[in-house]
C-alpha cells in the first residue's frame, strides 16, 4: 500500500501524522499500532536544552517504572493512615493492625501489605490545594502530566483529550529514555482513565504526537468482569498462521527493494528513519518477546493466585512480566471508572462494605505481591513502583467537599492530605516520609505536591525534571515544575 500524505496536521510535532508515515512503508501486515509505538525509538533524543549531569542520589537507578494508578481517590484513613482518639465520624470503622515498621499501623483491610512495608516508602503527606472545584478528571490530569488545565467545567471535569494536552509522564520518559531492547515502550491497562464521559484525559502523549502514546491493553468486558485478563489478545504482535517468520523476512526484503526504486519517497521520509522502525517491529514480532510477556499462562498457578485472580491482581503480574521483558513504563489503572460504585475508590456511600469486600482485597493482594515478587527476583532494585490516586477522602464522613452528596457511610474528595506508596530503584525501605495531623486533614511535616512526586519519578529514570520539551506551538516547557523528594532517596 502506498499513500501520499495530504495536508499537514498536528498529530505529531512535525506536522505529519504518524499513520501517514507508516503507510508509506507498506508492511501493513505488522499492524500500524505496533510500528507506530516502536517508531519512537529512532527519534528519542533529548532536547538540547536538557540539563546535563543532573545526578544526585537515586538518579538513573530505575530501568523501568510501574505506576499503579488508584483512580477514584482511596481513603487514606481507612487504609494506611488510621487515627486514634478522634471523633467518631473521623475514625475508621476498621481496626488498626501492626506492620513490619514499628509504630506504623495500617487498617485490617491491608494485612498482606502490612507484611511487606519494610520494602517501601510510604508518603503520608501528599497534598495540594485545588483552584476552584477540582474533581477526578482535573486531578488525574495534574497527576499524570504535572500541569493543570485552564478549561475546567462547572462540575470540575475537563474537555476530552486533545493533541494540545501536556504529555503523560510515560510518554515523556519513553521519548527521552526509549527501551534498550525491541519491546513495547509504554503500556497502559486494563482500562482508560475515566470520569463519567471524559475518557483518557491525561493518558496520552498530547503535544508530543501519537507516536509516543501508550500501547493500550483494554480487554473486552465491563469493569465487573474480574476474568477479563484471561482473554487478552495482542493481535498486532502475532503472525497470521499462514505467515511464517521466514516469509515475513522475505516480505521485508521485498519492501526494501521497492523502496530503493522510489527515491522521492525515501527523501520524503528520511528523517523518520522508517527502516529502523520496521527493523524493530520485525524483530519484535519474530522474536516473540512481547507475545511471551503477555502470556500469563506461562506463570505457575500459585503465582497467579498469589497476585489475585482478578483484573487488578493479574495486571500487576503482567506489569512485572513486561518490565522483565524490557518495557520502560507500565501503568495499571484501577479497574473501575473513577466516579462509580462497587470497587471504585469513590466511596461517597457504602464505604464499609465496598472497601472491605471489594476494593481493598484487590489492592492488598496485587500491590503486596508485586513488590515482594520483584524483590525476590532481584528486580526491585531497578524497578520503580508507585501507587497513588488523585486525592484522598475527607476526614469527616457524611460531609460534602466537592459538591457531591455523601452518606454517613461515605467520605468525599480530599486533596489536602493523602498517602502514596513508592518502592525500589534507590527509594528507602522501611520508611515513612511526612506526617499527617491528628485527623489526617493536612500534613504536619514535609508536604509533598503531586508535581514533586513526578519530579522524583523522572529523576529515578535518569531524566532531569527541568528538561525542556517544545509544545504544539513550539514553546519551551519544563517536564514538570517540581523538586525531587530527596528525603526518600537512599
C-alpha positions in Angstrom: 0.0 0.0 0.0 1.3 3.4 -0.9 -0.4 6.5 0.3 1.0 10.0 -0.2 0.3 12.2 2.8 -2.0 15.1 2.3 -2.1 18.4 4.2 0.0 18.7 7.3 -1.8 18.0 10.6 -1.0 18.3 14.3 -0.9 14.6 15.0 2.8 14.8 15.5 5.0 17.7 16.5 6.4 17.6 12.9 3.1 18.3 11.3 2.6 14.9 9.6 0.6 12.1 11.1 2.4 9.0 12.2 -0.3 6.9 10.5 0.5 8.6 7.1 4.2 8.0 7.7 3.8 4.3 8.5 1.5 3.7 5.5 4.4 4.8 3.2 6.3 1.7 4.3 3.6 -0.6 3.2 4.3 -3.5 5.6 0.8 -3.4 6.8 0.6 -6.9 8.0 2.6 -5.9 11.1 -0.2 -3.6 12.2 0.1 0.2 12.3 -0.2 0.4 16.1 2.9 -1.7 16.7 5.1 0.2 14.2 3.6 3.4 15.5 4.6 2.8 19.0 8.0 1.3 18.2 8.8 4.1 15.8 9.6 6.5 18.7 12.9 4.9 19.5 14.7 6.3 16.5 13.5 9.8 17.3 14.0 9.7 21.1 16.8 12.2 21.6 16.8 14.5 24.5 16.2 18.2 23.8 19.5 20.1 23.5 18.3 22.4 26.3 18.0 19.5 28.8 20.3 20.0 31.8 23.4 17.9 31.7 24.6 15.7 34.5 21.8 16.3 37.0 22.9 13.3 39.0 22.5 13.0 42.8 21.1 10.3 45.0 18.9 7.8 43.1 19.5 9.4 39.7 19.0 6.9 36.9 18.6 3.9 39.3 15.3 2.9 37.6 15.3 0.9 34.4 11.5 0.7 34.4 8.5 2.3 36.1 5.3 0.6 37.2 2.6 3.1 38.1 -0.4 1.6 39.9 -2.9 4.4 39.5 -5.7 4.2 42.0 -8.2 6.4 40.2 -11.2 7.4 42.3 -9.2 8.5 45.3 -8.6 5.9 48.1 -9.5 6.8 51.7 -6.1 7.1 53.5 -7.8 7.0 56.9 -9.4 3.6 56.1 -6.3 2.0 54.6 -2.8 3.2 55.6 -3.1 6.2 57.9 -5.7 5.3 60.6 -6.1 7.7 63.5 -7.0 7.0 67.2 -8.6 9.4 69.7 -10.5 11.3 67.1 -14.3 12.0 66.7 -16.5 9.0 65.8 -17.2 10.4 62.3 -13.5 10.7 61.6 -12.2 7.4 63.0 -12.1 4.5 60.6 -14.6 1.7 61.3 -11.8 -0.7 60.5 -9.4 -1.9 63.2 -5.8 -0.8 63.2 -3.1 -3.5 62.8 0.6 -3.6 63.3 3.0 -3.6 60.3 6.7 -4.6 59.8 7.6 -1.0 60.7 7.4 -0.4 64.5 4.9 2.2 65.4 3.3 2.3 61.9 -0.2 1.0 61.6 -2.5 0.1 58.7 -6.1 -0.9 59.0 -7.2 -4.5 59.0 -8.0 -4.1 55.2 -4.3 -4.5 54.3 -2.9 -7.5 56.2 -0.7 -8.6 53.3 0.7 -5.1 52.6 1.4 -4.8 56.3 3.9 -7.7 56.0 5.9 -6.1 53.2 6.0 -2.4 54.1 9.6 -3.0 55.1 10.3 -2.9 51.4 8.9 0.5 50.5 8.5 4.1 51.5 5.1 5.4 52.4 4.4 9.2 51.8 1.7 10.2 54.3 1.9 13.9 53.4 0.7 14.1 49.7 -1.1 17.4 49.5 -2.2 20.2 47.2 -4.8 23.0 47.2 -7.0 22.9 44.1 -8.1 26.1 42.3 -11.8 26.0 42.2 -13.9 22.8 42.0 -11.4 20.1 41.3 -13.0 16.7 40.7 -11.4 13.5 39.3 -10.5 14.4 35.8 -8.7 17.6 36.6 -6.9 15.9 39.5 -6.0 12.9 37.3 -4.6 15.3 34.6 -2.4 17.0 37.1 -1.1 13.7 38.5 -0.3 12.3 35.0 1.2 15.4 33.4 2.3 17.7 36.2 0.2 20.5 34.9 -3.3 21.8 35.4 -5.5 23.0 32.6 -7.3 26.3 32.1 -10.6 24.7 30.8 -12.5 23.2 33.7 -16.3 22.9 33.6 -18.5 23.9 36.5 -18.5 20.2 37.5 -14.8 20.1 37.8 -14.4 17.9 34.7 -12.3 18.6 31.7 -12.7 18.6 28.0 -11.9 15.3 26.1 -8.3 14.5 25.3 -6.6 16.9 22.8 -3.4 17.0 20.8 -2.7 20.2 22.7 -2.6 18.5 26.1 0.5 18.1 28.1 2.1 14.7 27.7 1.7 11.9 30.1 4.9 11.2 32.1 5.2 7.8 30.5 5.3 9.4 27.1 8.0 11.9 28.1 10.0 9.1 29.7 9.9 6.7 26.7 10.7 9.6 24.3 13.8 10.6 26.2 14.7 7.1 27.5 13.4 4.5 25.0 13.7 0.8 25.8 17.1 -0.8 25.3 15.6 -3.9 23.6 12.9 -4.3 21.0 9.9 -4.1 23.3 6.8 -2.0 23.7 8.0 1.2 25.5 4.8 2.2 27.3 1.8 0.0 28.1 -1.4 1.1 29.8 -4.1 -1.4 31.1 -6.7 -2.7 31.7 -8.9 0.3 31.0 -8.5 4.0 30.3 -8.5 6.8 32.8 -12.1 7.9 33.1 -14.6 10.1 35.0 -18.1 9.9 33.6 -18.0 10.6 29.9 -14.5 12.1 29.9 -12.3 9.2 28.8 -8.5 9.1 28.6 -7.7 12.7 29.6 -4.1 12.9 30.7 -3.4 9.4 29.4 -1.7 10.1 26.1 1.2 11.9 24.6 -0.6 15.1 23.9 1.6 17.6 22.0 4.4 15.1 21.6 2.4 13.3 19.0 0.7 9.9 18.7 4.0 8.1 18.2 4.5 8.5 22.0 1.0 7.3 23.1 0.9 4.2 25.3 0.2 0.8 23.8 -3.2 0.2 25.4 -4.3 -3.2 26.5 -8.1 -3.0 27.2 -9.5 -6.5 27.1 -13.3 -6.9 26.4 -15.6 -7.0 29.3 -17.0 -4.4 31.7 -15.4 -3.3 35.0 -17.2 -6.0 37.0 -15.6 -8.8 34.9 -12.8 -10.0 37.0 -11.6 -12.6 34.5 -11.0 -10.2 31.5 -7.3 -10.6 31.7 -7.7 -14.3 30.8 -8.9 -13.1 27.4 -6.2 -10.6 26.5 -5.2 -10.6 22.8 -2.3 -8.7 21.2 -3.2 -9.2 17.6 -0.5 -7.0 16.1 2.1 -8.9 17.9 1.1 -12.2 16.3 1.8 -13.5 12.9 -1.1 -14.8 10.9 -1.0 -18.7 10.9 -0.1 -18.7 7.2 2.8 -16.2 7.6 6.0 -17.8 8.8 8.9 -15.8 10.1 10.9 -16.7 7.0 8.1 -15.4 4.8 7.9 -12.2 6.8 11.6 -11.6 6.4 11.2 -12.1 2.6 8.4 -9.5 2.5 10.6 -7.1 4.4 13.3 -7.6 1.8 10.8 -7.0 -0.9 9.8 -3.7 0.7 13.4 -2.6 0.9 13.9 -3.4 -2.8 10.8 -1.4 -3.8 11.9 1.5 -1.6 15.3 1.7 -3.4 13.5 2.4 -6.6 11.5 5.2 -5.1 14.0 7.9 -4.1 11.3 10.6 -3.8 9.6 8.6 -1.1 12.9 7.9 0.7 13.7 11.6 0.6 10.2 12.5 2.0 10.5 10.2 5.0 14.3 10.2 5.5 14.3 11.9 8.8 11.8 9.4 10.3 14.2 6.5 9.7 11.5 4.1 8.8 13.9 1.3 8.1 14.9 1.4 11.8 11.2 1.4 12.8 10.4 -1.7 10.7 13.6 -3.4 11.9 12.4 -3.0 15.5 8.8 -4.1 14.7 10.1 -7.0 12.6 12.5 -8.1 15.3 9.8 -7.9 18.0 7.3 -10.0 16.1 9.8 -12.6 15.0 11.5 -12.9 18.4 8.2 -13.2 20.3 9.5 -11.2 23.2 6.3 -9.2 23.7 4.0 -12.1 22.9 5.7 -14.2 25.6 5.5 -11.3 28.1 1.7 -11.0 27.6 1.2 -14.8 28.0 0.1 -15.1 31.6 -0.4 -18.9 31.2 3.4 -19.2 31.4 3.1 -18.4 35.1 2.6 -21.0 37.8 -0.9 -21.2 39.1 0.4 -20.5 42.6 1.9 -17.2 41.4 -1.3 -16.2 39.7 -3.3 -17.0 42.9 -0.8 -15.0 44.9 -1.4 -11.8 43.0 -5.2 -12.5 43.0 -7.3 -14.0 40.2 -8.9 -10.7 39.5 -8.3 -7.8 37.0 -6.1 -5.7 39.2 -4.0 -8.7 40.5 -3.4 -10.1 37.1 -2.5 -6.7 35.7 0.1 -6.3 38.5 1.5 -9.7 37.5 1.6 -8.7 33.8 3.3 -5.5 34.7 6.1 -7.5 36.3 6.4 -9.7 33.2 6.5 -6.6 30.9 9.3 -4.9 32.8 11.2 -8.2 32.8 10.9 -8.2 29.0 12.2 -4.6 28.7 9.1 -2.3 28.8 10.1 1.1 30.2 6.8 2.3 31.6 3.8 0.3 32.6 0.6 1.9 34.0 -2.1 -0.2 35.7 -5.2 1.9 36.1 -7.6 0.9 38.8 -10.2 -1.3 37.0 -13.2 0.9 37.6 -14.4 4.3 36.4 -13.2 6.9 38.9 -16.6 8.1 39.9 -18.6 5.0 40.2 -19.8 2.2 42.5 -18.7 -1.3 43.7 -14.9 -1.5 43.8 -14.4 2.2 42.8 -12.4 4.1 45.4 -15.0 7.0 45.1 -16.8 6.0 48.3 -19.4 8.7 48.7 -21.6 6.0 50.2 -21.3 2.3 51.1 -17.7 2.7 52.3 -17.8 0.0 54.9 -18.9 -2.8 52.6 -17.3 -1.7 49.3 -13.8 -1.1 50.8 -13.9 -4.3 52.9 -15.3 -6.7 50.4 -14.5 -5.3 47.0 -11.7 -2.7 46.7 -9.2 -3.3 49.5 -8.7 -7.1 48.9 -7.7 -6.4 45.3 -5.2 -3.7 46.3 -3.8 -5.7 49.2 -3.1 -8.8 47.1 -1.9 -7.1 44.0 0.4 -4.4 45.4 1.9 -6.6 48.1 2.6 -9.4 45.7 4.1 -7.2 43.1 6.6 -5.6 45.5 7.6 -8.9 47.1 7.9 -10.7 43.8 10.1 -8.0 42.3 12.2 -8.1 45.4 12.6 -11.9 45.3 13.6 -11.8 41.7 16.2 -9.1 42.2 14.2 -6.6 40.1 13.0 -4.2 42.7 16.4 -2.5 42.8 16.0 -1.4 39.2 12.2 -1.0 39.0 10.4 2.0 40.5 6.9 1.1 41.8 4.4 3.9 42.6 0.9 3.5 43.9 -1.1 6.7 44.2 -4.5 8.2 43.5 -5.6 11.7 42.5 -6.6 12.6 46.1 -7.6 11.0 49.4 -11.0 11.2 51.2 -12.5 13.7 53.6 -11.6 13.1 57.3 -15.3 13.5 58.3 -17.8 11.1 57.0 -21.0 12.4 55.6 -19.9 15.9 54.6 -19.6 17.4 51.2 -16.3 18.9 49.9 -16.8 18.5 46.2 -20.5 19.3 45.5 -21.3 15.6 45.8 -23.8 14.2 48.3 -22.3 11.8 50.9 -24.0 9.4 53.3 -22.9 8.8 56.9 -21.1 5.8 55.4 -19.1 7.7 52.9 -16.2 10.2 52.5 -15.8 13.0 49.9 -12.8 14.1 47.9 -9.8 15.4 49.9 -6.7 16.7 48.1 -5.3 18.4 51.2 -3.8 15.2 52.7 -3.4 11.7 51.4 -1.0 8.8 51.1 1.2 7.3 48.3 3.5 4.2 48.2 6.8 4.2 46.4 9.3 1.4 46.2 12.5 0.2 44.5 15.3 1.8 42.4 17.0 3.8 45.1 14.0 4.5 47.3 14.4 4.0 51.0 13.0 0.8 52.5 11.1 0.6 55.9 10.4 4.3 55.7 7.6 6.7 56.3 8.0 10.1 54.8 6.0 13.1 56.1 3.3 13.0 58.7 -0.4 13.9 58.7 -2.1 15.8 61.5 -4.3 14.4 64.2 -7.3 13.8 61.9 -5.3 13.3 58.6 -6.7 16.6 57.4 -3.3 18.2 56.5 0.4 17.4 56.5 2.1 18.1 59.8 5.5 17.5 58.3 7.1 17.5 54.8 4.1 18.1 52.5 4.6 16.6 49.0 2.9 18.1 46.0 2.0 15.7 43.1 4.5 17.6 40.9 7.2 16.7 43.3 6.3 13.0 43.1 6.5 13.3 39.3 9.9 15.1 39.5 11.1 12.2 41.6 9.9 9.6 39.0 11.8 11.5 36.3 14.9 11.7 38.4 14.8 8.0 39.2 14.9 7.1 35.5 17.8 9.5 34.8 15.9 12.5 33.4 16.2 15.9 34.9 12.7 17.2 35.8 13.6 20.6 34.3 14.3 19.1 30.9 12.7 21.3 28.2 10.3 20.0 25.7 8.6 22.0 22.9 4.8 22.1 22.9 2.4 22.2 19.9 3.1 25.9 19.5 6.9 25.3 19.6 7.1 26.9 23.0 9.5 25.6 25.6 8.0 23.8 28.6 9.7 22.0 31.5 8.8 18.4 32.0 7.4 19.3 35.4 7.8 22.3 37.8 8.6 20.4 40.9 11.5 19.5 43.2 12.8 15.9 43.7 11.8 14.4 47.1 15.4 14.0 48.3 14.3 12.6 51.7 13.0 9.3 50.3 16.2 8.5 48.3 18.7 6.2 49.7 
